[in-house]
Amino acid sequence: MPSLPLRLCALFMALGLSACDDAPRFTQAEPGEARSGGAATVRKSDQNAFSQPSANLPPSRRVDFSVGNSFFRNPWVIAPSTTTARDGLGPLFNTNACQNCHVKDGRGHPPAPDATSAVSMLVRLSIPDAPAYAKVIEQLGVVPEPVYGGQLQDMSVPGVVPEGKVRVDYTPVPVRFKDGSVVELRKPNLQITQLGYGPLHPDTRFSARVAPPMIGLGLLEAIPDEALLANAKAQARENKGVAGRPNQVWDDVQQKTVLGRFGWKAGQPTLNQQNVHAFSGDMGLTTSLRPFDDCTQAQVDCQRAPSGNGPDGEPEVSDNILRLVLFYSRNLAVPARRDVNSPQVLAGKNLFFQAGCQSCHTPKYTTAANAAEPELANQVIRPYTDLLLHDMGEGLADNRSEFKASGRDWRTPPLWGIGLTETVNGHTQFLHDGRARNLLEAVLWHGGEAQAAQRQVLAFNAEQRAALLAFLNSL
């Protein structure tokens, strides 16, 4: 490899990466590296960066995108209503619009101490698996809590009691770097109060989940299953302590078990099914795939509440609305990277690879030729995820299984767009429950299969840490 420019070489040497005659892996940006979403990438880095249609979406198809956006953004109302296209909210729900959780199509956050509702964070509920629930586990992946179901809903329509309120406080957890610097992490303590339907099952498992960003979901859906399985085989072959596994989940349309890829534990197989379950659990809206309200047998008032279904039993979310929301969510574009040729960013990229982060955060794929939308087909994309489950250690464990995911397992989240979180959403709270207040805290919470990478980061000095963060913020 040719010698580095003196300025770049000097920086790499200062960061302990290599000498000038032993060039590091990355000395310049790779061809096309800034276009994380291939030809669908948009050149946008302001507060609307996550809300753009795929750059290669022709004008003739942007009408459906705009209509889908309106159903994603605007609130649903309680039935009966004159707004028949948007009625049927509840009876129990977490929010009245998709955009309330995925603010500006971005990342949610945990509730502030004085918040009256969690809004962009929800709490999953379940009880331990048992042989008697084998069919339920096959199709839902969990055994829902008997009275409150699979998700705590802290809002309701008039005449129906909300299920409860969510509060989070934190315990400080100091972590020390090799150079003596200390970072104080925060461990969340989840509290459920004002239970509306009596006590929870004594063995209830809880899992707090913030809403993830919506960008690039259609491209993730277009990654071939074979590529994800190849990731798992490669990790097993390398035998370095990283052993990703695909989740195997129930497909409501195909009525069989398939590979999972969406959600914090890869518990959903397709974007459409993810949307359907969000309509049901988050807003209490029926669809043709889930034509029932999210009420348990113990919630009598919920079952008796008015429905927004049509006179002939048509669901509250029609198939056409569902199609438009699916089109919208498939075509939310990934913004271009910034500063890909910055010496500090390149140094951080080398440190990212030196620590082994790429073992799980797989940088690059080519999407399938038969992708659901032509704009998403045959694209070279850089999401930085393997979409596999990994044991992330006791520190991040929620002790709640989901299909093949254990209570310590989490799907590797995509990193594209992560550096624009503060610009779009006004915060830098990361991980599944928003406990990390910045990217460095998020890295330091990594344990289990990522323990070796975390230890390497703990050995980085201040300049190296700054370079690593510069790289992550460029994504």
BELSULRA-V392662 format. One record per run of one state. SS is the DSSP state (H for helix, E for strand, L for the rest). FROM is the first residue (numbers start at 1). LEN is the number of residues. Records with the same first field share a line. If there is no record, write none. Layout:
# BELSULRA-V392662
SS=FROM-LEN / FROM-LEN
This chain:
# BELSULRA-V392662
L=1-5 / 15-23 / 41-1 / 43-10 / 54-5 / 74-3 / 78-6 / 88-4 / 94-4 / 102-1 / 106-15 / 128-3 / 141-2 / 144-1 / 146-3 / 150-1 / 153-2 / 157-8 / 177-5 / 194-11 / 211-6 / 222-3 / 239-6 / 246-2 / 252-4 / 260-2 / 263-5 / 269-2 / 284-16 / 305-14 / 331-1 / 333-2 / 336-7 / 355-2 / 360-5 / 367-7 / 377-3 / 382-7 / 392-2 / 397-5 / 403-2 / 406-3 / 412-6 / 426-4 / 431-5 / 437-2 / 445-3 / 460-2 / 475-1
H=6-9 / 38-3 / 59-15 / 84-3 / 98-4 / 103-3 / 131-10 / 217-5 / 225-14 / 271-13 / 300-5 / 319-12 / 343-12 / 357-3 / 374-3 / 394-3 / 418-8 / 439-6 / 448-12 / 462-13
E=42-1 / 53-1 / 77-1 / 87-1 / 92-2 / 121-7 / 143-1 / 145-1 / 149-1 / 151-2 / 155-2 / 165-12 / 182-12 / 205-6 / 245-1 / 248-4 / 256-4 / 262-1 / 268-1 / 332-1 / 335-1 / 365-2 / 380-2 / 389-3 / 402-1 / 405-1 / 409-3 / 430-1 / 436-1
